[in-house]
Amino acid sequence: MANQMKKVDAVIVGFGWAGSIMAKELTEAGLQVVALERGPHRDTYPDGAYPQVIDELTYNVRKKLFQDLSKSTVTIRHNPSQTAQPYRQLAAFLPGTGTGGAGLHWSGVHFRVDPMELRMRSHYEERYGKNFIPEGMTIQDFGVSYDELEPFFDKAEKVFGTSGSAWSIKGKVVGQGRGNPFAPDRSDDFPLPPQKRTYSAQLFAKAAESVGYHPYDLPSANTSAPYTNPYGAQMGPCNFCGYCSGYACYMYSKASPNVNIWPALRQEPKFELRDNSHVLRVNLTDDKKRATGVTYVDAQGREVEQPADLVILSAFQFHNVHLMLLSGIGKPYNPITNEGVVGRNFAYQNISTIKAFFGKDVHTNNFIGAGGAGVGVDDFNADNFDHGKYGFVGGSPFWVNQAGVKPISGLPVPQGTPGWGSKWKAAVADHYTHHVSMDAHGAHQSYRTNYLDLDPNYKDAFGQPLLRMTFDWQDNDIKMSQFMHGKMRKIAEAMNPKEIIGAPKVQGTHFDTTVYQTTHMNGGAIMGEDPQTSAVNRYLQSWDVPNVFVPGASAFPQGLGYNPTGMVAALTYWSARAIREQYLKNPGPLVQA
């Protein structure tokens, strides 16, 4: 029998950005809050202590900050005719674990969203007609507009200490030369000016401009100057050490829940964080219309019940979906009938990379950098160009974000170079500080055939079914990859390098679990306006169990061109405001179906 804890107002499952934001907002509202994090306690100190933290072997190669797959993982297959196999070695994606979650090890690229992508299906049907959307593509509108979210993007940027160049503020253009002309209007400027451009970024910007594109400074949650956020949390200026993605920032310059929210949250007497607490399920009443709390396994292996009036599922994308399926919240998705909502619209990101090699007179010094520092172009992102004659849905920003090329994992060499030996060493010496890497971060669209459900064959260390991913690239991904690669290659060619490597996806390319893509996974518990096609409503509230809210990228109906963290933060503030100002006054559904 589980040990029973004293009832609290709210229990939060998962303590990355979404959980930390919710904890701060709900304690501000006067609620007694307990947060449960499956991983160990982590913080900028000692996990980010210099010089131990810049140990690439420990952090990036042996992946210290990421999920332990020996206890729980996912199984993966390309289609329903296959038996899914457990993901036993981190490679294609890197879910975090421990306090701060993925918000501790992320790079710091901090975008908003293109407003069109919030009403994706409606926009494409209006501009190109319903028949333009391929059969089986299940893209949807989010059910919330950019204008509604704008104040929450602004709040998140001020909490994160984001550096950047605005294009327009309250309708007035202010950012010619450094801002993004395709960016939506803002109510206020970035809290910090843009980071300095690395030499790679300068080369990219000059080349992009020469072929008619519109380069801009990437919005970066790595600070360009000292900063104190609205919670009183202090950040130091980024020194471009190059250790962002996969590391805790020893300079307190990369935004993380640990740096930007915890210092304030620790002082809240109504808040308690319990690490090493693996949540097994959300407990429901007999009629399954209300949550009564959660059951978890603590650090000593004891089963514990935590009663609560409000349950927030704010774990990583697929963990949210897993918990909903294990708990019986919402109807599981059936790809054959296209009915059910939990597991529906699982999506990812569709990336192409090009590397340009130069002679020894071009010194790009790739060992320096910052995760969010760089230059991008949005000429082919979202619907900023006419898709009509190209036959695919979605767009992609291109960018150079020189994040620091590491001496073990980041040694690109030209094609034909041996994988080891004296010739490999010579090629590394010739090219390490004389190359530029650029990416097209393509938006990935949801399909009926890509979904999540419970695996019938494999269980985790707690005896529960693993989550199963059924996922593969679709024709839309292939067309988009080839188009974006061709457009980005023009930038690379304009740099006049000695050699260019990198290729787009081709017909027959399958999802490869052994090659890193991104950790930008989306969907499975998507938001929307119809309970028949979404698991949560526009406030991220479960349609079926109204005292359960599910913030995170699990709510995205499809992937975005931009990285998701900024959108996750804004949506969480949006949801928290609805809880504070509407739900607590009248607990129940915030949207009537």
C-alpha distance (Angstrom), angle and dihedral (degrees) to the residues before:
residue distance angle dihedral
M1 . . .
A2 3.79 . .
N3 3.79 120.7 .
Q4 3.77 108.6 -113.0
M5 3.78 121.8 -136.9
K6 3.79 127.2 -156.0
K7 3.78 112.2 -81.3
V8 3.83 117.5 -101.1
D9 3.78 133.2 -167.8
A10 3.80 94.9 -113.8
V11 3.79 137.5 9.7
I12 3.81 118.9 -160.1
V13 3.81 120.9 -156.4
G14 3.80 113.4 -153.5
F15 3.78 124.9 17.1
G16 3.78 110.3 -139.3
W17 3.80 124.2 108.7
A18 3.83 96.0 -51.6
G19 3.81 94.6 46.4
S20 3.79 93.6 45.4
I21 3.81 93.5 48.6
M22 3.80 91.0 48.4
A23 3.81 92.1 47.5
K24 3.80 91.4 52.2
E25 3.78 93.9 46.0
L26 3.80 95.4 46.2
T27 3.80 95.7 46.1
E28 3.81 87.8 49.6
A29 3.82 85.6 56.0
G30 3.81 88.9 56.1
L31 3.81 98.8 -103.8
Q32 3.79 124.9 144.1
V33 3.80 103.1 -122.2
V34 3.80 133.4 -168.2
A35 3.83 119.1 -171.3
L36 3.82 120.8 -159.6
E37 3.81 119.4 -158.0
R38 3.81 120.2 -174.4
G39 3.80 94.2 -151.4
P40 3.80 132.6 64.3
H41 3.77 127.2 -78.4
R42 3.81 110.9 -82.1
D43 3.75 134.3 175.5
T44 3.78 141.3 162.0
Y45 3.79 85.6 -91.7
P46 3.00 122.6 72.1
D47 3.84 95.5 3.4
G48 3.80 91.8 51.7
A49 3.80 97.8 37.7
Y50 3.80 114.8 139.7
P51 3.01 130.4 -92.3
Q52 3.82 96.5 9.8
V53 3.79 92.2 60.0
I54 3.81 94.7 62.0
D55 3.80 89.7 65.5
E56 3.80 101.4 124.3
L57 3.79 94.1 -172.0
T58 3.81 92.3 57.6
Y59 3.78 99.7 38.4
N60 3.81 110.6 28.1
V61 3.80 102.0 24.1
R62 3.82 100.7 34.7
K63 3.80 90.3 30.2
K64 3.79 101.0 -135.3
L65 3.81 96.8 179.6
F66 3.79 97.1 48.7
Q67 3.79 135.6 92.4
D68 3.82 119.5 -71.2
L69 3.80 101.9 -122.4
S70 3.81 93.4 -166.6
K71 3.82 90.3 77.3
S72 3.78 102.3 37.2
T73 3.78 135.3 -4.9
V74 3.79 140.6 145.0
T75 3.78 130.7 -96.8
I76 3.80 119.3 -130.7
R77 3.80 136.8 -156.4
H78 3.80 134.8 161.1
N79 3.81 97.9 -131.3
P80 3.82 141.1 -0.5
S81 3.81 93.3 -95.7
Q82 3.81 90.3 68.1
T83 3.81 131.1 75.9
A84 3.80 108.0 -119.0
Q85 3.80 117.1 -123.5
P86 3.83 126.4 -148.4
Y87 3.80 117.3 -98.0
R88 3.80 95.5 -122.6
Q89 3.81 102.3 167.9
L90 3.81 125.0 43.8
A91 3.79 110.4 -117.5
A92 3.83 120.8 112.4
F93 3.81 93.2 44.1
L94 3.81 133.3 8.9
P95 3.82 116.2 -148.2
G96 3.77 112.0 -166.7
T97 3.75 129.0 -131.5
G98 3.77 134.2 -164.3
T99 3.77 130.3 48.6
G100 3.79 109.2 -33.3
G101 3.80 90.9 28.5
A102 3.79 115.4 -162.2
G103 3.81 86.7 -15.3
L104 3.80 89.1 73.7
H105 3.81 97.4 51.6
W106 3.84 101.2 33.6
S107 3.81 122.7 114.8
G108 3.81 101.2 -121.5
V109 3.84 104.3 -113.2
H110 3.80 99.2 149.6
F111 3.80 115.7 -170.8
R112 3.78 132.9 164.3
V113 3.83 115.1 -144.0
D114 3.77 135.0 -91.1
P115 3.85 103.8 -107.7
M116 3.79 91.1 -133.8
E117 3.79 91.4 61.9
L118 3.82 90.3 62.0
R119 3.81 88.9 64.3
M120 3.78 98.0 31.8
R121 3.80 101.5 151.5
S122 3.78 95.1 40.6
H123 3.79 92.0 49.2
Y124 3.80 95.7 49.3
E125 3.79 92.7 45.5
E126 3.80 90.6 50.3
R127 3.82 96.1 47.0
Y128 3.80 103.4 33.0
G129 3.80 105.7 16.0
K130 3.80 131.1 -107.7
N131 3.81 93.2 -81.2
F132 3.82 91.2 62.5
I133 3.81 91.1 73.0
P134 3.84 106.8 82.8
E135 3.79 122.2 -117.1
G136 3.78 109.5 -91.1
M137 3.81 95.6 21.7
T138 3.82 105.7 126.4
I139 3.80 102.6 -169.3
Q140 3.82 115.6 155.7
D141 3.77 142.0 -178.4
F142 3.80 116.7 -94.8
G143 3.79 93.7 -132.2
V144 3.79 93.3 -126.5
S145 3.81 129.2 84.4
Y146 3.79 132.3 -134.0
D147 3.81 90.5 -116.9
E148 3.80 89.8 56.7
L149 3.81 92.1 48.5
E150 3.82 98.3 40.8
P151 3.84 96.5 91.4
F152 3.80 89.1 51.3
F153 3.82 93.2 49.8
D154 3.78 86.7 51.8
K155 3.81 92.3 49.4
A156 3.82 92.2 48.1
E157 3.82 92.1 51.2
K158 3.78 90.7 51.9
V159 3.82 91.4 48.9
F160 3.83 91.6 46.3
G161 3.84 94.4 45.0
T162 3.80 91.2 -127.8
S163 3.81 121.2 -163.9
G164 3.78 120.2 -148.5
S165 3.79 152.1 114.4
A166 3.80 116.7 -94.9
W167 3.80 119.3 -144.0
S168 3.80 99.8 -160.3
I169 3.81 133.8 3.5
K170 3.81 120.0 -163.8
G171 3.80 89.0 -16.0
K172 3.80 96.6 -50.8
V173 3.81 117.9 116.1
V174 3.80 109.1 -127.8
G175 3.79 105.2 153.4
Q176 3.79 109.3 67.0
G177 3.79 109.4 151.6
R178 3.83 98.5 18.7
G179 3.82 106.9 30.6
N180 3.81 129.2 82.5
P181 3.83 111.4 -103.3
F182 3.82 89.9 -158.6
A183 3.83 93.6 55.1
P184 3.81 118.8 110.3
D185 3.78 120.3 -110.0
R186 3.80 118.6 -82.9
S187 3.79 134.7 -147.7
D188 3.82 92.1 -141.9
D189 3.79 142.0 7.7
F190 3.79 124.8 -95.8
P191 3.79 110.2 -81.1
L192 3.83 90.3 -120.8
P193 3.83 132.9 32.9
P194 3.82 117.7 -107.4
Q195 3.76 121.6 -76.4
K196 3.78 117.8 -102.6
R197 3.79 114.2 -88.0
T198 3.79 116.5 -109.9
Y199 3.80 116.3 -134.5
S200 3.83 89.0 -103.1
A201 3.80 89.5 54.8
Q202 3.81 90.5 48.6
L203 3.82 90.9 52.2
F204 3.81 90.6 47.4
A205 3.82 93.3 48.5
K206 3.80 93.6 49.1
A207 3.80 92.6 47.2
A208 3.82 93.7 45.5
E209 3.78 91.1 51.1
S210 3.81 91.1 48.7
V211 3.83 91.3 58.9
G212 3.80 92.5 47.4
Y213 3.79 101.9 -97.2
H214 3.84 126.2 130.0
P215 3.83 113.2 -118.0
Y216 3.81 120.7 -160.0
D217 3.81 138.9 175.4
L218 3.79 112.5 -90.3
P219 3.81 113.2 -118.2
S220 3.77 103.6 -112.3
A221 3.79 133.1 -164.6
N222 3.81 87.0 -157.6
T223 3.77 106.6 96.8
S224 3.79 123.3 -112.3
A225 3.83 90.5 -163.9
P226 3.82 140.9 4.4
Y227 3.79 110.6 -63.4
T228 3.80 141.8 -176.9
N229 3.80 114.6 -159.5
P230 3.84 128.0 -145.6
Y231 3.82 90.1 -91.1
G232 3.81 90.4 56.7
A233 3.82 92.9 -108.2
Q234 3.80 112.5 148.3
M235 3.81 125.9 -139.7
G236 3.80 129.2 -168.3
P237 3.83 124.5 -136.9
C238 3.82 115.0 -89.4
N239 3.81 113.1 -107.2
F240 3.85 95.3 -162.4
C241 3.81 91.9 -117.2
G242 3.80 90.5 155.4
Y243 3.81 97.7 -127.5
C244 3.82 105.6 114.5
S245 3.79 113.3 108.0
G246 3.81 108.8 65.2
Y247 3.80 94.7 12.1
A248 3.79 142.3 83.2
C249 3.83 108.6 -116.5
Y250 3.80 111.1 -111.8
M251 3.83 89.9 -166.4
Y252 3.85 93.1 59.0
S253 3.83 84.2 -127.4
K254 3.81 101.8 116.6
A255 3.78 112.4 74.9
S256 3.78 114.3 -116.0
P257 3.80 134.7 155.8
N258 3.79 86.1 -109.4
V259 3.83 94.0 56.6
N260 3.80 102.1 31.0
I261 3.82 107.3 34.9
W262 3.78 110.3 16.6
P263 3.80 97.3 68.4
A264 3.79 87.5 63.3
L265 3.78 96.8 36.2
R266 3.80 93.4 53.0
Q267 3.78 88.3 64.4
E268 3.81 93.4 56.2
P269 3.83 108.3 103.0
K270 3.79 89.8 -161.4
F271 3.82 93.0 60.8
E272 3.81 130.2 85.4
L273 3.81 128.0 176.8
R274 3.82 120.5 -158.9
D275 3.81 115.1 -168.1
N276 3.82 125.3 -163.0
S277 3.79 89.0 36.3
H278 3.81 112.3 137.0
V279 3.80 110.8 -163.0
L280 3.81 113.3 -141.5
R281 3.79 100.6 -175.3
V282 3.76 148.3 -23.3
N283 3.80 109.3 -104.8
L284 3.79 116.2 -130.4
T285 3.78 136.6 -167.6
D286 3.80 116.6 -103.4
D287 3.80 91.8 -95.0
K288 3.86 89.2 49.5
K289 3.80 91.5 -130.5
R290 3.79 97.2 113.3
A291 3.80 136.4 38.0
T292 3.79 117.5 -130.7
G293 3.82 96.7 -170.7
V294 3.79 136.7 -75.4
T295 3.80 139.0 -72.7
Y296 3.79 118.4 -136.8
V297 3.81 141.5 169.8
D298 3.80 112.6 -120.3
A299 3.80 130.4 -147.7
Q300 3.82 91.2 -84.7
G301 3.80 91.9 53.4
R302 3.80 93.9 -107.2
E303 3.78 120.7 142.2
V304 3.80 109.5 -122.6
E305 3.80 131.4 -173.2
Q306 3.80 117.1 -147.9
P307 3.83 110.9 -167.4
A308 3.81 116.2 -153.0
D309 3.78 140.6 163.4
L310 3.80 92.8 -136.7
V311 3.82 128.3 35.8
I312 3.82 121.2 -160.8
L313 3.82 116.6 -166.9
S314 3.80 102.9 -159.8
A315 3.78 102.5 150.7
F316 3.82 124.3 125.0
Q317 3.82 114.9 -57.7
F318 3.77 100.3 -92.0
H319 3.81 94.4 36.9
N320 3.82 89.2 60.5
V321 3.79 89.7 53.0
H322 3.80 91.9 45.6
L323 3.82 92.3 52.8
M324 3.80 92.5 48.5
L325 3.80 90.9 51.8
L326 3.81 93.2 45.2
S327 3.81 90.8 48.4
G328 3.79 97.8 45.4
I329 3.82 94.5 -119.0
G330 3.80 108.6 153.1
K331 3.78 128.4 -6.7
P332 3.84 114.5 -66.8
Y333 3.80 114.7 -114.9
N334 3.80 118.7 -103.5
P335 3.85 111.2 -160.3
I336 3.82 92.0 -164.5
T337 3.80 95.2 58.9
N338 3.83 94.7 24.0
E339 3.79 87.1 -131.6
G340 3.80 129.0 128.3
V341 3.77 127.4 49.0
V342 3.82 113.5 -133.5
G343 3.80 109.6 89.8
R344 3.81 92.6 17.2
N345 3.85 122.7 133.2
F346 3.78 99.2 15.6
A347 3.82 105.4 179.5
Y348 3.76 139.3 170.1
Q349 3.83 135.5 -178.1
N350 3.80 130.8 -76.3
I351 3.79 110.2 -138.9
S352 3.81 134.3 -175.6
T353 3.81 122.9 -174.5
I354 3.81 131.7 -162.4
K355 3.79 125.9 -170.8
A356 3.81 121.1 -162.5
F357 3.82 119.7 -159.7
F358 3.80 122.1 -152.8
G359 3.78 138.0 -170.4
K360 3.79 122.1 -92.0
D361 3.80 91.3 -93.0
V362 3.85 90.7 70.9
H363 3.81 109.5 74.1
T364 3.80 111.9 -168.3
N365 3.83 94.9 165.6
N366 3.77 94.1 -151.5
F367 3.80 93.8 -175.3
I368 3.81 89.3 80.2
G369 3.78 125.1 65.5
A370 3.78 147.9 93.1
G371 3.77 129.7 -110.3
G372 3.79 96.1 -115.3
A373 3.80 98.7 32.0
G374 3.76 113.3 107.6
V375 3.77 149.4 77.4
G376 3.78 127.6 -85.6
V377 3.79 140.6 -178.3
D378 3.79 125.3 -144.2
D379 3.79 100.0 -170.1
F380 3.83 89.6 115.4
N381 3.80 99.6 31.1
A382 3.81 124.4 109.5
D383 3.82 108.0 -18.0
N384 3.81 95.9 -37.1
F385 3.83 89.2 128.6
D386 3.79 133.3 41.2
H387 3.81 107.7 -88.4
G388 3.81 92.3 -175.7
K389 3.81 99.1 102.7
Y390 3.81 96.5 35.2
G391 3.80 99.8 61.9
F392 3.78 102.3 -140.8
V393 3.80 136.7 100.9
G394 3.81 124.4 -126.7
G395 3.77 139.7 28.8
S396 3.75 143.3 -122.1
P397 3.78 138.1 -141.0
F398 3.82 115.2 -138.9
W399 3.77 120.8 -145.6
V400 3.75 152.7 158.5
N401 3.79 109.6 -135.9
Q402 3.75 103.1 171.6
A403 3.78 97.9 -154.5
G404 3.79 98.7 171.1
V405 3.81 120.1 -77.3
K406 3.82 107.5 -126.9
P407 3.81 124.5 -137.8
I408 3.84 95.4 -122.1
S409 3.78 107.4 35.4
G410 3.79 102.5 22.5
L411 3.77 109.0 62.4
P412 3.80 109.4 121.9
V413 3.80 116.6 -172.8
P414 3.81 132.1 -177.1
Q415 3.78 121.5 -87.8
G416 3.78 114.8 -80.7
T417 3.81 94.6 32.0
P418 3.84 112.5 137.4
G419 3.79 115.4 -111.4
W420 3.80 94.5 -121.7
G421 3.81 143.5 2.4
S422 3.80 134.7 58.4
K423 3.82 95.3 -41.6
W424 3.83 90.6 53.0
K425 3.83 90.5 49.0
A426 3.80 91.1 49.9
A427 3.82 91.4 49.9
V428 3.82 91.3 50.0
A429 3.80 90.7 50.5
D430 3.81 90.9 49.1
H431 3.80 97.4 48.1
Y432 3.84 111.6 24.7
T433 3.79 95.5 93.1
H434 3.81 96.4 25.9
H435 3.80 106.4 65.8
V436 3.82 140.5 82.1
S437 3.81 124.2 -148.0
M438 3.81 121.4 -157.9
D439 3.80 132.5 -178.7
A440 3.79 139.4 -155.5
H441 3.81 105.2 -149.7
G442 3.79 98.8 -158.7
A443 3.78 124.7 -160.1
H444 3.80 110.0 -115.7
Q445 3.78 118.1 -144.4
S446 3.80 125.7 -141.2
Y447 3.82 120.5 -111.8
R448 3.75 134.5 -168.1
T449 3.80 89.6 -120.1
N450 3.82 95.3 54.6
Y451 3.80 109.8 75.2
L452 3.82 147.4 127.7
D453 3.79 129.3 -117.3
L454 3.81 140.3 148.5
D455 3.78 115.3 -71.7
P456 3.83 112.7 -121.3
N457 3.82 94.0 -154.7
Y458 3.81 111.0 40.7
K459 3.82 131.7 56.2
D460 3.80 133.8 -169.8
A461 3.82 128.2 -120.5
F462 3.81 88.8 -83.8
G463 3.81 94.2 56.2
Q464 3.81 95.2 -106.3
P465 3.83 125.2 129.1
L466 3.79 114.3 -94.6
L467 3.78 119.4 -120.8
R468 3.81 112.7 -101.3
M469 3.84 123.2 -144.1
T470 3.77 117.8 -156.0
F471 3.78 103.1 -170.1
D472 3.79 142.6 145.8
W473 3.79 138.9 151.2
Q474 3.80 116.6 -86.8
D475 3.82 132.7 -150.0
N476 3.80 89.5 -95.8
D477 3.82 89.7 59.0
I478 3.81 92.5 50.3
K479 3.82 93.9 48.9
M480 3.77 91.9 46.4
S481 3.80 94.2 46.9
Q482 3.81 91.8 52.2
F483 3.80 93.4 46.6
M484 3.81 94.6 47.2
H485 3.78 93.6 44.3
G486 3.80 90.6 54.2
K487 3.80 93.2 49.5
M488 3.81 93.5 46.1
R489 3.80 92.1 46.8
K490 3.81 88.2 64.3
I491 3.80 87.9 64.4
A492 3.79 91.4 49.0
E493 3.81 92.0 48.9
A494 3.80 91.0 49.5
M495 3.82 88.3 60.4
N496 3.82 87.4 64.0
P497 3.83 96.5 -135.0
K498 3.82 126.8 176.2
E499 3.80 92.6 -118.4
I500 3.80 140.4 2.0
I501 3.81 124.4 -153.4
G502 3.79 132.2 -175.6
A503 3.78 133.2 82.9
P504 3.80 136.8 -150.4
K505 3.78 125.8 -115.9
V506 3.80 114.4 -81.8
Q507 3.79 132.2 -155.0
G508 3.78 108.2 -70.1
T509 3.81 95.4 28.9
H510 3.80 109.1 143.9
F511 3.78 129.3 -160.2
D512 3.81 106.3 -87.4
T513 3.81 115.5 -150.8
T514 3.82 92.1 -165.2
V515 3.81 97.5 63.5
Y516 3.80 123.2 70.2
Q517 3.80 114.3 -115.4
T518 3.78 108.5 159.7
T519 3.79 135.4 -64.4
H520 3.81 88.3 -121.8
M521 3.79 99.3 120.5
N522 3.77 120.6 162.8
G523 3.77 144.6 -172.6
G524 3.77 134.8 16.8
A525 3.82 94.3 121.9
I526 3.78 97.7 41.6
M527 3.78 129.4 -177.4
G528 3.76 123.7 -128.0
E529 3.77 148.0 128.9
D530 3.81 98.9 -93.4
P531 3.84 123.3 64.3
Q532 3.80 88.6 -152.2
T533 3.81 91.2 65.5
S534 3.82 104.9 24.6
A535 3.80 135.0 54.8
V536 3.81 96.1 -150.7
N537 3.78 132.8 29.7
R538 3.81 126.9 -119.7
Y539 3.81 90.0 -76.2
L540 3.83 92.0 52.7
Q541 3.81 90.3 -108.1
S542 3.80 118.5 144.2
W543 3.79 110.6 -107.0
D544 3.82 90.1 -146.2
V545 3.82 102.0 39.1
P546 3.82 108.0 31.0
N547 3.80 96.9 -167.7
V548 3.82 90.1 61.7
F549 3.84 118.8 84.9
V550 3.82 122.1 -174.1
P551 3.84 114.9 -162.0
G552 3.80 121.6 177.2
A553 3.80 141.0 72.9
S554 3.81 87.1 -57.3
A555 3.82 84.2 82.6
F556 3.85 95.2 60.8
P557 3.83 110.3 105.9
Q558 3.83 88.7 -151.3
G559 3.79 138.8 -4.6
L560 3.80 123.0 -76.5
G561 3.78 130.4 -134.7
Y562 3.79 89.1 -125.6
N563 3.80 126.0 63.4
P564 3.82 110.0 -88.4
T565 3.82 106.9 -129.2
G566 3.81 96.8 88.7
M567 3.79 90.6 49.6
V568 3.81 91.9 47.3
A569 3.81 90.5 52.8
A570 3.81 94.8 47.1
L571 3.80 93.0 46.9
T572 3.80 90.7 49.3
Y573 3.81 92.0 52.3
W574 3.83 88.0 46.9
S575 3.81 91.4 51.7
A576 3.81 92.6 44.2
R577 3.80 90.8 52.9
A578 3.80 90.0 52.8
I579 3.82 90.6 50.5
R580 3.79 92.5 48.1
E581 3.80 98.7 43.7
Q582 3.81 102.7 30.3
Y583 3.79 115.5 13.8
L584 3.82 98.8 46.9
K585 3.79 90.9 51.5
N586 3.78 92.8 49.3
P587 3.82 112.7 11.9
G588 3.78 109.9 -149.0
P589 3.80 140.5 74.1
L590 3.82 112.0 -20.4
V591 3.80 90.5 -158.3
Q592 3.76 123.8 40.6
A593 3.79 111.9 -137.6
